[in-house]
């Protein structure tokens, strides 16, 4: 593995901004640095959690849509597959999917889990 890793680089940048630069600033510049620190924290959580979340999303979407797609091994291909499945789910919802009680229950369970995963990245203290 090459060093420094992406998370190590992001943590170093975040640490510099938060502990070295932010204390020296005031007003709008301090606010912008705080926003940048928070954005870096989100990216770090995405990197940490994507290995769990993306495969789980793929499996849930395939089950919900009644598909037996093999999960791509490569991260970019997995992201593209999940996005395609999400587009398919949206199209099916527009066509009436989820109107039946059983479908609705499965759909809502998927949406709740997806929302919880996204909150774990964007705002982990929310729960």
C-alpha positions, -999 to 999 in steps of 0.1 A, spaced: 0 0 0 13 34 -9 18 58 19 4 82 27 -31 68 20 -60 90 9 -75 90 44 -41 99 59 -37 128 35 -73 141 42 -67 138 80 -35 157 77 -52 185 57 -81 186 81 -58 187 111 -38 216 97 -70 236 89 -86 229 122 -57 232 146 -32 255 128 -52 278 105 -87 282 121 -75 295 154 -57 323 135 -88 334 117 -119 354 125 -153 361 109 -161 348 74 -127 332 68 -129 312 100 -164 301 90 -151 290 56 -124 270 72 -149 253 95 -170 244 65 -140 230 48 -131 209 79 -166 196 80 -165 187 43 -132 168 48 -148 149 77 -177 139 54 -153 127 27 -133 107 53 -165 90 66 -175 82 30 -141 65 25 -144 46 57 -180 34 52 -183 29 15 -168 -6 17 -198 -16 39 -225 7 25 -222 3 -13 -223 -36 -12 -253 -34 12 -271 -9 -11 -264 -31 -41 -278 -62 -24 -309 -43 -11 -317 -28 -45 -313 -61 -63 -336 -78 -38 -361 -50 -39 -361 -50 -77 -361 -88 -80 -327 -89 -98 -299 -113 -94 -271 -90 -106 -236 -100 -95 -220 -73 -74 -191 -57 -92 -158 -61 -74 -143 -28 -85 -154 2 -65 -162 25 -95 -182 -2 -112 -201 -9 -80 -209 28 -77 -222 28 -113 -242 -3 -107 -259 12 -76 -267 44 -95 -282 24 -123 -303 4 -99 -314 36 -81 -325 50 -115 -344 18 -122 -361 20 -88 -372 56 -94 -386 46 -128 -405 18 -112 -419 41 -85 -431 65 -112 -449 35 -128 -466 25 -95 -442 3 -77 -448 5 -39 -486 9 -42 -492 -26 -29 -488 -31 9 -460 -57 6 -441 -36 -20 -446 -5 1 -432 -22 33 -401 -34 14 -396 -1 -3 -399 19 30 -374 -5 47 -349 1 19 -354 39 20 -350 40 58 -318 20 56 -304 42 28 -313 73 48 -296 60 79 -265 51 59 -264 86 44 -268 102 78 -239 81 91 -218 99 66 -232 134 65 -242 138 102 -233 108 124 -245 125 156 -281 128 142 -293 94 153 
